[in-house]
Amino acid sequence: MNEQRDLSQYSSENKLVNTKKRPLQPDKYSKPKKFKSKEINYKPDDIVTLFKFELQQILMNSNVLNTTITDILPYGSRISGLNISNSDVDFNINFVSKTPAKKVINSFANKLRQSQVFTKVFALIHAKIPIIKCTHKNTGIDCDISFNNVSSVHNSHLLNHILSMDYRIKPVLMKLKIWAKNIGLINTNGFSSYSFYWLGLFIMQVMGILPAIHDLQKSVPEVLVSQWNCAFSKNPQEYIINKQETLSESDILHFFYKYYSNFDFGKFVISPYTGCPLLKKDFENVEQLPGELWRYKQFYKENKECQKLLFLGTCQFKMYTQDPFQHNVNITARVTPKIFEKFINACTELKTN
């Protein structure tokens, strides 16, 4: 398999990593022209359609603290295509208001309680990303509602598109998710399902099955959320990948276990945007980062005095996985040393099976 790909090699510490690095080309990555965001098109299932209609009826026609709701958009597993029959329904509510956000969210929660369409309504306003958790009374399906979190909507559409690239991707990701849940890796002190999906997708980038996210952005207009580009091309002619058709789902899973059991998390960052590991120390001297990450370089210069906004300031532990769109976000930031060790041990045990 290594002879086919020539993408993975052993470092001097005998760690299996992909050390391929793109050359810096400042002119190529100079800041492009800005484009207006395009409307997001999605194909929700019937449950999503029902929930959206009911949320609109409850919230959009009510006067909540002089707040204007601009959109209610679904995201998560039911949009990415990685859901099962009883998966939660996730929504993002975009709103503008002069009232403090916590008060607005509490008011939304009260409206949901009063409607009696949703039960068990809890507003988690002190969470890093405030959400309302509730249960739909008629179906019994849980619903999570976040606010002004449109990047999650784009992330879900990106996952949905990636699933269409190769028939092996969805079954591999679902098997990884079930495995991770069964051994306690996916929980509030460990991985999210989303972050674990990206560990699997990164492996397929290293193997040549999937392109880097940067390659999906090369020839399409920007869709900016804050200062991060959430656009991606759906045209397969615009990126070149070696699908490694002879590899089975089992081969990919085996490579996953082998790769991460040997990966040096102390030195390297997992970067789906570049499709290869990056040196952690380069995030301290950002001019050493690849040219593709010019947005993060700019962000660093504008925010270097605020450590908690920077990529290496997002986690007190050593596992760093860069969000494919928001390059200052570490999507494995909550993985504790105990869960991290369990992950490495589980991979080590399975790599020889």
C-alpha positions as CSV (number, residue, x, y, z in Angstrom):
1,M,0.0,0.0,0.0
2,N,2.9,2.4,0.8
3,E,4.4,1.7,-2.6
4,Q,1.2,2.7,-4.3
5,R,0.8,6.0,-2.4
6,D,4.3,7.1,-1.5
7,L,2.6,9.5,0.9
8,S,3.5,8.1,4.3
9,Q,6.9,7.5,5.6
10,Y,8.7,7.0,8.9
11,S,10.3,10.0,10.6
12,S,13.5,9.8,12.5
13,E,11.4,9.0,15.6
14,N,9.9,6.0,13.7
15,K,6.5,7.7,13.7
16,L,4.2,7.1,10.8
17,V,3.3,10.5,9.4
18,N,2.6,12.2,6.1
19,T,5.5,14.6,5.8
20,K,4.5,15.9,2.4
21,K,4.4,19.7,2.5
22,R,3.4,22.1,-0.2
23,P,5.9,24.8,-1.2
24,L,5.2,28.4,-0.1
25,Q,3.9,30.4,-3.1
26,P,2.9,33.8,-1.7
27,D,1.7,35.2,-5.0
28,K,-0.6,32.2,-5.6
29,Y,-2.2,32.7,-2.2
30,S,-2.5,36.4,-2.2
31,K,-5.9,37.6,-0.9
32,P,-8.6,37.0,-3.6
33,K,-11.6,39.2,-4.3
34,K,-14.5,39.0,-2.0
35,F,-17.8,37.6,-3.2
36,K,-21.2,37.7,-1.6
37,S,-22.4,34.6,0.3
38,K,-24.8,32.4,-1.7
39,E,-27.9,30.9,-0.3
40,I,-27.5,27.4,1.2
41,N,-29.5,24.7,-0.6
42,Y,-30.2,21.5,1.3
43,K,-32.3,18.4,1.1
44,P,-33.7,17.8,4.5
45,D,-35.6,14.7,5.5
46,D,-39.2,14.8,6.6
47,I,-38.4,15.2,10.3
48,V,-36.2,18.2,9.5
49,T,-38.9,19.8,7.4
50,L,-41.4,19.3,10.2
51,F,-39.2,20.6,12.9
52,K,-38.2,23.7,10.8
53,F,-41.9,24.5,10.1
54,E,-42.8,24.3,13.8
55,L,-39.8,26.4,14.9
56,Q,-40.8,29.0,12.4
57,Q,-44.4,29.0,13.6
58,I,-43.3,29.4,17.3
59,L,-40.4,31.8,17.0
60,M,-40.5,33.8,13.8
61,N,-44.0,35.2,14.3
62,S,-43.3,36.2,17.9
63,N,-41.8,39.4,19.3
64,V,-38.9,38.3,21.4
65,L,-37.1,41.3,22.9
66,N,-37.1,43.3,19.7
67,T,-35.1,40.5,18.0
68,T,-35.2,39.7,14.3
69,I,-34.7,36.1,13.2
70,T,-33.1,36.1,9.8
71,D,-33.0,32.4,9.1
72,I,-33.4,28.9,10.6
73,L,-31.2,26.4,9.0
74,P,-30.6,22.7,9.8
75,Y,-27.2,21.1,10.2
76,G,-25.6,18.1,11.7
77,S,-25.9,14.4,10.9
78,R,-29.3,14.7,9.1
79,I,-27.8,17.1,6.7
80,S,-24.4,15.5,6.3
81,G,-26.1,12.1,5.7
82,L,-24.4,10.4,8.7
83,N,-27.6,10.1,10.7
84,I,-29.5,7.1,11.9
85,S,-33.3,6.9,12.4
86,N,-33.4,8.5,15.8
87,S,-30.5,11.0,15.4
88,D,-30.9,14.4,16.9
89,V,-32.1,17.2,14.8
90,D,-29.8,20.2,14.8
91,F,-30.7,23.8,13.9
92,N,-28.9,27.1,13.8
93,I,-31.0,30.2,14.3
94,N,-29.5,33.4,12.9
95,F,-30.8,36.5,14.7
96,V,-29.9,40.2,15.2
97,S,-30.8,42.0,18.3
98,K,-29.7,44.9,20.6
99,T,-30.6,42.8,23.6
100,P,-27.8,40.6,25.1
101,A,-27.7,37.2,23.5
102,K,-28.2,35.3,26.8
103,K,-31.5,37.1,27.4
104,V,-32.6,36.4,23.8
105,I,-31.8,32.7,24.1
106,N,-33.7,32.4,27.4
107,S,-36.7,34.1,25.7
108,F,-36.5,31.6,22.8
109,A,-36.5,28.8,25.4
110,N,-39.6,30.2,27.1
111,K,-41.4,30.4,23.8
112,L,-40.6,26.8,23.1
113,R,-41.9,25.7,26.5
114,Q,-45.1,27.7,26.1
115,S,-45.8,26.1,22.7
116,Q,-46.0,22.6,24.2
117,V,-44.7,21.3,20.9
118,F,-41.3,20.8,22.5
119,T,-40.7,19.4,26.0
120,K,-37.6,19.1,28.3
121,V,-36.5,22.5,27.2
122,F,-33.1,23.6,28.7
123,A,-31.2,26.7,27.7
124,L,-27.4,26.1,28.1
125,I,-26.4,29.7,27.9
126,H,-23.1,29.4,29.6
127,A,-21.7,26.8,27.3
128,K,-18.9,27.7,24.9
129,I,-21.5,27.6,22.1
130,P,-24.8,28.4,23.8
131,I,-27.6,26.0,22.8
132,I,-31.2,25.1,23.6
133,K,-31.7,21.4,24.1
134,C,-35.3,20.1,23.8
135,T,-37.4,17.1,22.8
136,H,-40.1,17.1,20.1
137,K,-43.3,15.9,21.9
138,N,-44.9,14.0,19.1
139,T,-41.9,12.2,17.8
140,G,-39.7,11.9,20.9
141,I,-36.7,13.0,18.9
142,D,-34.2,15.4,20.6
143,C,-33.4,18.8,19.1
144,D,-30.4,21.0,19.6
145,I,-30.6,24.7,18.6
146,S,-27.6,26.9,18.3
147,F,-27.4,30.5,17.4
148,N,-25.5,32.6,14.8
149,N,-23.4,29.4,14.2
150,V,-23.7,29.3,10.4
151,S,-20.2,27.7,10.0
152,S,-21.7,24.5,11.3
153,V,-24.3,24.6,8.5
154,H,-21.5,24.8,5.9
155,N,-19.5,22.1,7.7
156,S,-22.5,19.7,7.4
157,H,-22.9,20.4,3.7
158,L,-19.2,19.8,3.2
159,L,-19.5,16.4,4.9
160,N,-22.5,15.6,2.7
161,H,-20.5,16.4,-0.4
162,I,-17.5,14.4,0.7
163,L,-19.7,11.3,1.2
164,S,-20.6,11.5,-2.5
165,M,-17.0,11.3,-3.6
166,D,-16.4,7.6,-2.9
167,Y,-18.7,4.7,-1.9
168,R,-16.3,3.6,0.9
169,I,-16.4,6.9,2.9
170,K,-19.8,6.7,4.6
171,P,-19.4,3.0,5.8
172,V,-15.9,3.7,7.1
173,L,-17.1,6.8,9.0
174,M,-20.1,5.0,10.5
175,K,-18.0,2.1,11.6
176,L,-15.5,4.4,13.2
177,K,-18.2,6.3,15.0
178,I,-19.9,3.1,16.3
179,W,-16.5,1.8,17.5
180,A,-15.6,5.1,19.2
181,K,-19.0,5.3,20.9
182,N,-18.9,1.7,22.1
183,I,-15.5,2.1,23.8
184,G,-16.3,5.5,25.3
185,L,-14.3,7.8,23.1
186,I,-17.2,10.0,22.0
187,N,-18.6,11.8,25.1
188,T,-18.6,15.3,26.7
189,N,-15.0,14.8,27.9
190,G,-13.7,13.3,24.7
191,F,-14.4,13.4,20.9
192,S,-17.5,14.7,19.3
193,S,-18.9,12.7,16.4
194,Y,-17.9,15.5,14.2
195,S,-14.2,15.6,15.3
196,F,-14.0,11.8,14.9
197,Y,-15.3,12.0,11.4
198,W,-12.5,14.3,10.5
199,L,-9.9,11.9,12.0
200,G,-11.3,9.4,9.5
201,L,-11.4,11.8,6.6
202,F,-7.9,13.0,7.2
203,I,-6.7,9.4,6.9
204,M,-8.3,9.2,3.5
205,Q,-6.6,12.4,2.5
206,V,-3.2,10.9,3.5
207,M,-4.1,7.8,1.5
208,G,-4.9,9.8,-1.6
209,I,-8.6,8.9,-1.6
210,L,-9.8,12.4,-0.8
211,P,-8.4,15.9,-1.7
212,A,-7.3,18.5,0.8
213,I,-10.1,21.0,1.6
214,H,-7.9,23.7,0.1
215,D,-8.1,21.9,-3.2
216,L,-11.9,22.1,-3.1
217,Q,-11.7,25.9,-2.6
218,K,-9.3,26.8,-5.4
219,S,-11.7,27.8,-8.2
220,V,-14.9,28.8,-6.5
221,P,-16.1,32.1,-5.1
222,E,-15.6,32.7,-1.4
223,V,-18.4,32.2,1.1
224,L,-17.2,34.2,4.1
225,V,-18.4,33.5,7.6
226,S,-16.6,36.1,9.7
227,Q,-13.2,36.0,8.0
228,W,-13.2,32.3,7.1
229,N,-13.9,30.8,3.7
230,C,-16.6,28.1,3.8
231,A,-16.9,27.6,0.1
232,F,-16.1,24.3,-1.7
233,S,-16.4,23.0,-5.2
234,K,-18.8,20.2,-6.1
235,N,-17.3,19.7,-9.5
236,P,-15.1,16.6,-9.5
237,Q,-13.1,17.9,-12.5
238,E,-11.6,20.6,-10.3
239,Y,-9.5,18.3,-8.1
240,I,-7.4,15.3,-8.8
241,I,-7.4,12.3,-6.4
242,N,-6.1,8.8,-6.6
243,K,-9.0,6.8,-5.3
244,Q,-6.9,3.6,-4.5
245,E,-9.8,1.5,-5.8
246,T,-8.1,-1.8,-4.7
247,L,-8.3,-0.8,-1.1
248,S,-11.3,-2.1,0.9
249,E,-13.1,-0.5,3.8
250,S,-11.1,-2.9,6.1
251,D,-7.8,-1.7,4.6
252,I,-8.8,2.0,5.3
253,L,-9.8,1.1,8.9
254,H,-6.5,-0.8,9.5
255,F,-4.5,2.2,8.2
256,F,-6.5,4.4,10.5
257,Y,-5.5,2.4,13.6
258,K,-1.9,2.1,12.4
259,Y,-1.5,5.7,11.5
260,Y,-2.8,7.2,14.8
261,S,-1.1,4.6,17.0
262,N,2.2,5.9,15.6
263,F,1.3,9.6,15.1
264,D,3.4,12.1,17.1
265,F,0.6,14.3,18.6
266,G,3.2,16.2,20.6
267,K,4.8,17.5,17.4
268,F,2.2,17.5,14.7
269,V,-1.2,19.0,14.0
270,I,-3.9,17.2,12.0
271,S,-4.9,19.6,9.2
272,P,-7.7,18.5,6.9
273,Y,-7.4,21.9,5.1
274,T,-3.9,21.1,3.9
275,G,-4.5,17.3,3.8
276,C,-1.2,16.6,5.7
277,P,0.2,17.0,9.2
278,L,1.7,20.3,10.1
279,L,4.4,21.0,12.7
280,K,2.9,22.4,15.9
281,K,5.8,24.8,16.3
282,D,5.0,26.5,13.0
283,F,1.8,27.8,14.6
284,E,4.1,29.8,17.0
285,N,6.1,31.1,14.1
286,V,3.3,31.4,11.5
287,E,5.5,32.5,8.6
288,Q,6.7,28.8,8.5
289,L,3.1,27.6,7.8
290,P,2.2,26.7,4.2
291,G,1.0,29.4,2.0
292,E,-2.5,27.9,1.9
293,L,-2.9,29.1,5.5
294,W,-2.6,32.8,4.7
295,R,-5.9,33.4,6.3
296,Y,-4.7,32.1,9.6
297,K,-1.4,34.0,9.3
298,Q,-3.5,37.2,8.9
299,F,-5.7,36.2,11.8
300,Y,-2.7,35.5,14.0
301,K,-1.3,39.0,13.3
302,E,-4.6,40.6,14.1
303,N,-5.1,38.6,17.3
304,K,-1.7,37.6,18.6
305,E,-2.2,39.4,21.9
306,C,-5.3,37.3,22.6
307,Q,-3.9,33.8,23.2
308,K,-7.3,32.1,23.6
309,L,-8.3,33.1,20.0
310,L,-5.2,31.5,18.5
311,F,-5.0,27.9,17.4
312,L,-2.5,26.8,20.0
313,G,-4.4,28.6,22.7
314,T,-7.5,26.5,22.2
315,C,-6.5,23.5,24.2
316,Q,-4.7,22.6,27.5
317,F,-4.0,19.1,26.2
318,K,-1.8,18.0,23.3
319,M,-4.3,16.8,20.7
320,Y,-4.8,19.4,17.9
321,T,-7.1,18.9,14.9
322,Q,-7.7,21.9,12.8
323,D,-11.3,22.7,11.7
324,P,-11.5,22.5,7.9
325,F,-12.9,26.0,7.6
326,Q,-12.1,27.9,10.8
327,H,-8.4,27.5,11.1
328,N,-8.1,28.9,14.6
329,V,-10.5,26.2,16.0
330,N,-9.2,22.9,17.4
331,I,-12.1,20.4,17.0
332,T,-10.4,18.0,19.5
333,A,-9.8,20.6,22.2
334,R,-12.0,18.8,24.7
335,V,-10.3,15.4,24.5
336,T,-8.8,14.8,28.0
337,P,-5.6,12.9,28.5
338,K,-7.5,9.9,29.8
339,I,-9.7,9.7,26.6
340,F,-6.6,10.4,24.4
341,E,-4.7,7.6,26.0
342,K,-7.7,5.3,25.6
343,F,-7.8,6.2,21.9
344,I,-4.1,5.5,21.3
345,N,-4.3,2.2,23.2
346,A,-7.3,1.1,21.3
347,C,-5.7,1.9,17.9
348,T,-2.5,0.1,19.0
349,E,-4.5,-3.0,19.9
350,L,-6.3,-3.1,16.6
351,K,-3.4,-2.2,14.2
352,T,-2.0,-5.7,14.5
353,N,-5.4,-7.5,14.3
